[in-house]
Amino acid sequence: MGETRKIAAIVVADVVGYSRLAGTDEDRTLARLRALRSDLIDPTIALHHGRVVKRTGDGSLIEFRSVVDAVRCAIEVQNGMVERNAGLPSERRIEFRVGVHLGDVVEESDGDLMGDGVNIAARLEAICEPGRICLSNAAYEQVRDKLKYKFIDLGDKDLKNIERPVRVYSLNMDGGATGPLLAAPQPAAPAPAGRMLLEFKGIGAELAAVLWLARRRRREVAIEAGSTT
């Protein structure tokens, strides 16, 4: 079987400052990377139907059928790294840069991928900030209305050995590489009485009032019970 062309979502990830980490303590760094792959990275890739094409030391080339799956996978891994780096000094943190692109690739007989689709993803990873995810415009257009995240438009970028400038977007991460990708949802404020009464529209004003008073009383009882514990 010869090489074939196809459209694929490509993810390239790399460890920031790997040489420095390995130079400080190579054995520990390698052990931590192996643990991350077995406990976090590989299970998350499998969950989102990805395929690890190859690993190059501290880097990975991963293929997905869907850009949405690719970005969700990257988000979960980056969130997992935030948790694992919590409390560690900056010089001991393992952080990833991730590039995501949707494009034409050549699949060789051994399953390896080549072509501009791979090269663009690799260049996106190279310009990405630590702990973040950069997408090409082609990838961004596939997720902009499907994922509830904000993206920062970085404009057109001249990427090394890529003929035309590529529009680049960075996934907005509140708090940077050491914070969560999304702020935790805040509890909704109690609905005012008028709005609660409107919820019972159509069942009669008297019954609505009775039900609303009963609901308010249950809430008051719950508050009183909490204050006595």
N, C-alpha and C positions, 0 to 999 in steps of 0.2 A: 504494500500500500504506500503511495507517494504522499507528498504534502498536499494539504487542502486549505482553502481559504474560508474564513467565517467571520461573523461579527461576534464579539465577546466583550463582556465587562472585565476589565483587567485591573487588578490591585497589586501595587508594588509597595512593600513595607520594608523599613530598614531601622536598625537600632541607632539612635543618636549617640555619637561619641563612643562607638564600640571599641575602637583602638585604645582609648583612654581607660575604659572600664577593664578591658582585658589586660592592659599593661599594669594596672594596679593589682588585680587579683584574677588571673585568667581562669583558674580552676573554679572559683566561686561564680564568676560571670557565666561560664559555660553551664554550670549546674543550674543556675537560675534560669537561663534561657531554655534549657531542656524542660525544666519544671513548668515554665510558662507555656511552652508548646503543648505539653501533655495535659495540663490542667485548664488552660484558658484558650489558647489560639486555635489548636486543631479541633477541639470540640465545637467551638463557635463557627469555624469554617464549615464543618460538616452540617451543623444545624441550619446554615443558610445555603446549603447545596453548592458549596464551592469546591474547587479542586486545586490542591497545591501542585503547581507545575514543576517548580524546583526551588531549592533553597541555596543561597550563595553565602555561606557563613552566617552572618547576622541578618541577611535579607531574605525576602520571600517574594515569589511571583505566584499569584493566585488568580484563577479564572472562575468567573461566575456567569451563569446564563442571564442573570438579571442585575441591572445596576442597583435597583432597590435592595436586593439581597446583599450586594457587595458593600453598599454604604452602611446598611444595618449591621453587617458583620464588623466593619471597621469601627463603628461607633461602640459596639459592645466590647470590643477588644480595648479600645482607648479608655472606656469607662472602667474596665477591669484593671487597667494599668494604674489609673488614678488611685483606686483602692489599695493596690499592692505597693504603691510608692508612698502612701501616707505614712508620715513619721520618719521617713528615711532622709538623710542629708542629700542635697542636690547631687553631690559627686557619686552617690551610690544608686541613684535612680536609673532604672531602665525605661527609656521613653522611645516611642516609635514615631516616625514620620510616615504618612500614608498618602499615596497618590492613586487616584481612581480615574479611569478613562474608558470610554466605550468606543471601539473602533475595529477596523479590519485587521485581522491577524492571520498568520500562516501557521498551521499546525503540522508539524513534521511527523514522520512515521513513529517516532518514539514518544509522541505526546508533547514534546517541547513546543513552545510558542515563540514566534519571531515576528518582526515587522514593526511598522510605525505605531500600531496600537500598543505594543509593549513599550516601545521607546518613549512615547509620550507619557505613559503612566510612570515610567522610571524618572523622567525629567520633572514631573509634577512632585514626586516624592522628594527629589533633591532640593526643591525650592520651598518645601513645606516647613512650617515652624514645628519644633518639637511638640509632640503630644497632639498634633492636629491632623486634619484630613483635607487634602486639596483635590478638587475635581476639575476636569476639563469642562468646557461648555457642553460638549456632547453628552457627558455623564450628568451634568447638572440639569439639563433639559428633561431627563428621564425621571428625576426625583423631586423636582421643585414643587410639584403639586401633590406628591404622594407621601412625603415625609414632613412632619411638623417640626422642622428645624429652620433656623435662619442661616442664610449663607452670606458671606461677605464677598462682594465683587472686587477682585484684585486687578481687573483690567486685562488687557492683552499683554502676554508675556512672550518674549523671544526665548525659546527653549533651545538648549544646545543640540545642534545637528538636526533640528526640525525646521523644515523649509519655511513654513508660515507661522506667524504669531498665534498663540493659543489663548483663548479667553479662560481665565482661571478663577475659580471660586473656592473660598475656604469655609469650611463648616464652622459656624459661630459657636464657640465654646465659652460659656459664661465662666469667668474666673480663671481662664487660661488653662495651661496644661495640668495644673495641680487642682483644678476645680471640676465640678460635674459639668457634663455637656449641656444639661438643661437644669434650670432651677427647679427645686422640688415644688410640686403644686401646692398652693395655699388652700386651706379649708374655706369653703364657701360661707359667706356671712348668712345668718339666719334671715329667712325671707320675712318681709314686713307683713303685718296682719292683713292688709288690703290685698296683697298679692296672693296670700294663702287662701283667702276667701274666694278669689277668682278661680282658683284651681277646682272649686266645686261647682263651677258654672253649669247650670242645666239640671241640678238635682234639688233645687229649692233653697230659698234663702234661709229658712229656719234650720233645716237639716245642715246646711253649710256652717251656720254659726255654731251649732252644737258640736259638730265634728272638729271645728277649729278650736273651740274651748277645750275639748277633750285632749287634743294634741298639745295645746299649750300646757295643760295640767300635767300631762305625762313628762314633758320636758322639765317642768318645775320640780317634780318629784325626783327625777333623775339627778338634777343639780343638787337638791337637798341631800340625797343619799350620798353623792360624791363628797359633799362638804363634811359629812359626819364620819367618813372613813379615814 
